[in-house]
Amino acid sequence: MKVKYIGASVGVDGLTNGQEYVCLGIEDDFLRIIDDSGEDYLYPIDNPVALNGGSGRWLIVEDTDSNILHFAMDKHTNHAIPRAV
């Protein structure tokens, strides 16, 4: 699975606006993302940088055949998650 982060860039080793990231899985309200540090961390599904005081969102780049990522993101937001083109 892959997602694109849209929002303010977060630190040197965090998230970069417009960058695509591998999503290793979904854990409750979080996506496990390999971020700019090369390590995997949990980021909130509905507001990826909420803990940093900013705001951001995810676009789906690549999902599983059963749309697991799409369904998880729809569940945690009040609107459909657009796919990146």
C-alpha positions as CSV (number, residue, x, y, z in Angstrom):
1,M,0.0,0.0,0.0
2,K,1.2,3.5,-0.7
3,V,-0.1,7.0,0.4
4,K,0.8,10.5,-0.5
5,Y,1.1,13.1,2.3
6,I,-0.4,16.5,1.7
7,G,0.3,19.1,4.4
8,A,3.1,21.0,6.1
9,S,6.4,19.2,6.1
10,V,7.2,17.7,9.5
11,G,10.9,17.9,10.6
12,V,13.9,16.5,8.7
13,D,13.0,12.8,9.3
14,G,9.2,13.1,9.4
15,L,6.8,13.7,6.5
16,T,7.4,15.9,3.4
17,N,4.6,17.6,1.5
18,G,3.8,15.8,-1.7
19,Q,5.9,12.7,-0.9
20,E,4.7,9.2,-1.4
21,Y,5.1,6.7,1.5
22,V,4.8,3.0,1.9
23,C,2.1,2.0,4.4
24,L,2.9,-1.2,6.1
25,G,-0.4,-1.6,7.8
26,I,-3.3,-0.2,9.8
27,E,-3.4,-0.2,13.5
28,D,-6.6,1.1,15.1
29,D,-6.7,4.8,14.2
30,F,-3.2,4.9,12.7
31,L,-1.3,4.0,9.6
32,R,2.2,2.5,10.0
33,I,4.3,4.5,7.6
34,I,7.9,4.3,6.6
35,D,8.7,8.0,6.8
36,D,11.7,10.1,5.7
37,S,13.8,8.6,8.5
38,G,13.6,5.2,6.8
39,E,11.9,3.8,9.9
40,D,8.3,2.9,10.4
41,Y,6.1,5.0,12.7
42,L,2.4,5.3,13.4
43,Y,0.6,8.4,12.0
44,P,-3.0,9.3,12.6
45,I,-5.3,8.4,9.7
46,D,-7.4,11.5,9.9
47,N,-4.8,14.2,10.6
48,P,-1.2,12.9,10.1
49,V,0.6,15.8,12.0
50,A,-2.0,16.6,14.7
51,L,0.6,15.9,17.4
52,N,2.9,18.6,15.9
53,G,0.1,21.2,15.9
54,G,-0.4,21.3,12.1
55,S,-2.7,19.5,9.8
56,G,-2.3,17.2,6.9
57,R,-4.1,14.5,5.0
58,W,-3.4,11.3,3.0
59,L,-4.2,10.5,-0.6
60,I,-4.3,6.8,-1.6
61,V,-1.7,6.0,-4.2
62,E,-1.9,2.2,-4.1
63,D,-4.3,0.0,-2.2
64,T,-4.8,-3.7,-1.8
65,D,-7.2,-5.6,-4.2
66,S,-9.8,-5.6,-1.3
67,N,-9.4,-1.8,-0.7
68,I,-8.4,-2.2,2.9
69,L,-6.7,1.2,3.1
70,H,-9.7,2.9,1.4
71,F,-12.2,1.4,3.9
72,A,-10.0,2.2,6.9
73,M,-9.6,5.8,5.9
74,D,-13.3,6.3,5.1
75,K,-14.1,4.9,8.5
76,H,-12.0,7.5,10.3
77,T,-13.0,10.6,8.3
78,N,-16.3,12.1,7.3
79,H,-15.6,12.2,3.6
80,A,-14.3,10.0,0.9
81,I,-10.5,9.8,0.6
82,P,-9.4,10.8,-3.0
83,R,-6.9,8.7,-4.9
84,A,-3.8,10.3,-6.1
85,V,-3.4,10.6,-9.9
